[in-house]
Amino acid sequence: MATMVAGCAASGAASPAGSAASRENGAVASATATAATTAPAAPSATPDGSQAPPASRASASSKVEAVLARMSLEEKVGQLFMPVVYGADPGTVSGENSARFGADTPAKAVAKYRPGGVILFPWAGNVKSVRQVVALTNGLQKASPKIPLLIGADQENGRVSRLAPLVTAMPGASVIGATGDPSLARKAAEVTGSELRALGINLDFAPVADVNINPRNPVIGPRAYGSDPAKVSRMVAAAVKGFHDSGTATAAKHFPGHGDTDVDSHSGLPVIRHSLSQWRKLDAPPFAAAIGAKTDVVMSAHVVMPKLDPSGDPSTLSKPILTGLLRDRLGFDGVVSTDALDMAGVRKKYGDAQVPVRAILAGVDLLLMPPNFTKAYDAVLAAVKSGKISRARLDQSVRRLLTLKEARGLLERAPVADPAKAEKVLRSAEHRKVARLIESRAR
């Protein structure tokens, strides 16, 4: 996300910065070069014209297929959404929940619409204390007994730290990038991921894979690992692996690149005039590296790149960018998420009912933070019933989301967070030591 937005202890000490980092750098460089320059074989088309997933995940597991087969149409549409719910407790009655979901508590909203996940924010009243967040996440999972939730947070560290002051104050990406040591990026991500898991949060909308090449950029800046695509690629790949070390899912953002803007996509629609060759050289490598490291999610950017798609649509709604570049050229077959749909950058051209439908048709699987949830849900459901979004296309996205959940142990039974354990894990002496190490190594 841009600035509005995206239960196990960390193990061991930070990896040595020498030979291990060198091997990691070499592996990332190789993966980046391969993914960025070699387009995979074109995916086969389904009878309705939608693209089948690339070969590496063309066959979902039997467990995923069994869950998919039992789902109603309404449940499948619900899986595509990750809204904000309001309140500190799953049973908190809130006028915001009533207005947005027609259900007065977070738990009732989840039970009514069965979304694929929810995202937590302090401004929504979700983050008060360690024990409160644990009770909230456990209660939300209890409200979704058939298919566990993805519970997300926008915890990049540094400038974007939605769970401060509960979690360790880890340095932001630019400070980590200044160390020149990918092993520290990995360790920082592992620490953050382990703290999120202890709270019952299983998806972090991180790392930022943008290359901050415009010094006037008002929205990325220190959130990026730096201005050199090769260095950013190494750091991003290491961070993805660190989150995975903790069992936390990752979302590399903001595709196809938000680093060369002087407009904030929260308040306007940025235009980046990179040619395809410039994009390949400047923007693509960190995303290719994230894909090589098996990021679970790639988040779209609400930016226009007219030389990649002349339609004038933001990338979130662009099939040439999300399907043509991300899926076909870079070979990503995981979940594609929108950036927050309440941001001005995606709302300027189309209404709040059209945006989610267009996003799915462009290649999106997960619709994040629609400003009017019921309007968005009803629009997607109607588009499926009318055939505008085919049943095959809907199943494609749901299958990807269920596959992600299976990979993170969330398909059949959600883990139950332990508040006592969480209090020991968060801001532990070991974790604060990692933060101090990074600060001391930055140069």
N, C-alpha and C positions, 0 to 999 in steps of 0.2 A: 504494500500500500504506500501511497504517499503519506504525508504527515497525519492525516486523520486516521488514516489507515495506511491488520497483516494489518510418579511415585517411586523413582529409583535414584539412589545417590550416585554422584559422579565417582568414577573409579580411578584410583592411582593419581600420579603426578603428571605434569605436562610431558609430552614426548620430547626426547632430545632434539635440539634444533639442527643437528648436523646431518648425518647420513640419512636419517628417516625423512627429514624435510627434503633433502635432495631427491630421494626416490619418489616422494610424493609430487614434487614439482615436475619431474620428468614424466610421470604418469599423467598428470593433468595436462601438460603441454601436448602430449601425444593424443589424448582424448579430445582436446580442443581442436587441434589441427584436423583430426579425422572428421569430427562432427560438423565443423564449420565449413569444410570444403567439399565433403562428399555427400551428395544427396542420396538417400536410400531409394530403393526401388519404389515406384509409385504404388501406394496402397490400392487394393482392388475396390471397386465400387459395389455397394449393395444395390439390390434392384431399384430402390427408390432414389439412387444417385448419391447417397451419403457414403463417406469413405469408411472402409473397414479399418480397424486399428492396425498399425504396423505389425510385422510378423512376430516380434519378440513378445507381445502380449496378446496375440490374436486369439489364443485359446485361454479363456479365463478358467480358474480352478473349478472343480466340480462343486465346491462349497459356495462359491460366488454364484454359479449358475443356479444352484438350488434355491438360494435366497432370492435371486432375481425372479425366478419362476413363481414364487409365492406372493410377490408384491402386487398390490392393486395399482391401477393407473395413478390414482391420487398419491399413493405412497411413493411411486417413482418420481412424480413431479416434485414432491416434498424434498426428496434427496438432493435435488439440484440447488437448494437454498441454504445459505448460512446467514441468518439475520442476527441482529442484536436483540436480546431480551433485557427487560428493565427490572432492576431490584437486586438486593443483596442476598436474598433467600429464594429458593425455588417456589415457596408458597407465598411470597410477598405480593399483595394486591397492589396493582399499579394502574393508574389511568393511562399511562403510555402503552402498557401491554394491552389494555382493553381497546384503545384506539387503533393500535396497529394489527392486532391479531383477533379481536373479538373474544379474547380470553384474558382473564384479569390477573393471572400469575404467570411467571416464566414456565413453570411445569405444565400448566394447562395449555399454554401456547405450543409447547413441544408436543404434547399428547394430541392436540387437535390437528396440527399440520405435519407432524413427523418429518421435520427438516433433516437434511444430511448432517447439519451441525449448527452451532451457534458460536459467536465471537464475543469475548468479554472486553469491557472497557470501564475505566473508572467513572467517566461521565455518564454511564448508564447505571451507576450505582452498584456495579458488579464486584468492585475490588475495595474491601475494607480492611480485612485481616487475613492471616493465613488460614485459621480455622473456618472463617466465614467463606472464603473461596473454595476450600475443600468441601464444605457442606453444600455449597451451590453446585459445584460440578457433579458431586455424587447424586444430588437430588435431580439435576437435569438428566443424568444418565438413567436414573430410575424411571423417569417419565418417558423414556424411549426404550422399552424392554425388548422389542422385536429386533431392532438394528441399533447398536450403540452410536452415539454421536461423535463426530469430529468436534472437539471443543478447541477453538482457536484463540490465539492472542497475537497482538502486533508488538512483539517484544524483540526489537532490533538491538537494544542496548544503546547507550549514549543518548542522543537527542530524542529518540523514540523509545520510551520505556514505560509501557502501559501498566506494568505491575510493580513499579517503584512505589514505595520503598520496601516492599515485601521481599524482593529478590536481591541478589548480590548486584551491586553497582558496577557492572562490567563495562570497560571502556567501549566506545563505539567503534564502528568499522574503520574510520579514518585513522584512529589511534592504533588499532591492530595492524592496519596496512602499513603504518609507519615503522613497525618492528621489522618488516620484511620477512617474517617467519610464519609460514603457513601452519606450522604445528601449533602456534599460539591461537590462530583463528579456529583451529579444530578444538583445542582445549576450551576456549571461551564458549564455543557453541555447545560443547558437551556439558559444561557447567550450567549454562542457561537452560538447556534441554532437560537436564535432570531436575532442576528446580520447577520447571513447568510441569513435568510428569508428576512430581510430588504433590502438586496442587490439583491434579486431575485434568490438566491441559495437555492435549496430545498433538497439536499442530501449531507451529510458530510460523507466522508470515515473515520469514527471514530465510536466507540472507538477501541483502540488497546486491543485485548483480549489475547495477548500472555503473558505467564508467563516467566519472564526473569530469568531463572535458570542457565544460563551460563554467568559468569562474563566477558568472552572474546567476548561476542556477539557484533559484530561491527555495527549492523543495528537496533536492538531494544533498549536495554539498558534503558535509562530514558523515552522512549516512552511507556513503560509498567507501570502498577500500582504497580508492585512489583514482588517478587519471590515466594510468597505463593499463591497457587491456590485458596484457600478459600477467601482470602482477595481480590485478583484480581477479582474473581467472583462477589463479592458484589459491587465492584466499577463499573465493566462493566455493570451490570444490572441497577444500579442507573444512569449511564451515558445514557444508552439507553432511560430510562424513562425521563431524563432531556431533551434530544433532542426532544422526542415526545411531551413534555410539550410545546415546542416552535413551534411544527408543522413540524419539520425537520426530514427527513428520515435518518436512520442510517445504517452503514455497519461495522459490527464487523469483525476484521481482526487479524491475517492472518491464516486461517484454513488449516491444522489441528493443527497449532502451530509453531511459528517461534522463540520461546524463547530459544532454546537450540542449537544455531548454532554458529560457529566461522567463517562463510563465509557469505559475503553479497550477496544476490540473485540478486542485480543489476549487479554484475561483475562475478559471479560464480553460481554454482548449489550446495547449501548446502545439506548435508546428515545428517539426524537425525535418530539415531538407537534405538529409543524408541520401546519397545515391546507394544503390545496392552494393557496389564495391566498397563504399565507405562504411556501410552497415556491417558488412562481412568483416572488415578490418577493425572497426572501433567498438561496435555494440554487441556483435554476436558472440565473440569468444567466451565471455563469462557465462552466458547462458548455455553454450555448448559444453563448457566445463561442468556446470551444474547438472546437465543431463547425463554427462559421462559419469558423474558421481551418484547418479540415480535419485535426483531430487524427486519428491513425491508430486509436487505441484509447481507449475509456473504461473505466475500472476501477470495479467495483462496491464498495459499502461493506457491511460486515457490521453494519448498523444496522436496527432496526425502526422504520418510520414508520406507525403504525396508522391514521392518517387518510388515508394514501395507499394502504395495503393492510391491511385489518383482519384478515388471516389470522394475524398474529403472526410470519410468516416474516421472516428478515433479507432485505434488499434483494437480495442476491446470489441468492436463491432465489425472488424475487418477479416473476412475469410481469406483473402490473399496473404494476410500477415499471420493469423493464428493457425490456419490450416496449411497454407502454402509454404510459409517460412518455418514456423515452429514445428508443425507435424511432419511435413514432407521433406523439407530441406535439412532440418536439424534432427529429425527422427524421434521427437518426443512423443511418447505414447502414454504418459501419465495424465493426471488431472490438470486441466487448464481452468484457472479461476479468474474472475474479473477482479479489478481493483474495486474499491467501494463504489456502489452504484448511486450513492447519494452525492457524489462529487460533481461539480459543475461541468467538468470536462467531458463527461459522457451524457449529460442531460441537455446540452445546448441544442442539439439537432432533432432529437426525437423525444416523445413523451415517455413517462415512466412505465407505461404498459408495453410500448414498442421495444424499449431497450433490452429487456431480458430475452425476448423472443429473438431479436436480431443477434444478440450475443451467442445464443445457442446455435443459431444457424451459421454463425461465423466459426464455431468450433469450441465454444466455452462449455465446461461441464459444471462449474460451481458458481452460483450467482451470489455475490457477497454484498450484504447490507443494502438491499433495495430500500429506497426511501418510503415506499408505500407497499408493504409486504403483501397485503391481500390483493391489491391491484396487479402486482407482478405475478403472484401465484395464479390468479384467475386467468391472466393473459396467457401464461405458458400452458396451463391446462386446456384452455380453449384452442390454442394453436395446435396442440397434439390431437384433440378431438376432431378438428377440422382437416387435419392432414398437412397443415403448413409445416409443422415439425412432425416428421414421420415417427411411428412407433419404433422403428429400427434405430433412428437417430437418438431418441430418448433412451432406449436400452443401452446404446453405446456409452452415453455419459454415465448412466447409473452403474453400468458394469465397471467403468474406470473407478468410480467412487467406492464401490464395494471392494474392488481389488486393493485400493489404497488401505481401506479399513482392515482387510485381511492381513496385509503386509505389516501393519502396526498392531496386530492383536486385538482389533476392535470389531470384528465381524460377528462373532457369536456372543461374546460377553464382555462388557466394559470392565476394566480394572477399577477397583474401589480404592480411592485415595485414603491414606491414613493420616489424620491431622497431627498426631504426635510425631510420626516420622517426618512429615512435611516441615514441622517446626525445627527439627534437627538438621534437615538438608538445606533449607533456605538460609542464606547468609552464613554458612558454616565457615569456620576458620580456614579450612582447606580451599574453599571457593574464593574467599577474600584474598588469600595468598596468590591465587592465579591472577586476580585483577591487579594486584600490586606488581606482579612480575611483568605483566603486559605494559603497564605504565612505565616501568623502569627500562624496558627494552625499546620503547618508541623513540624514534630519532628523526 
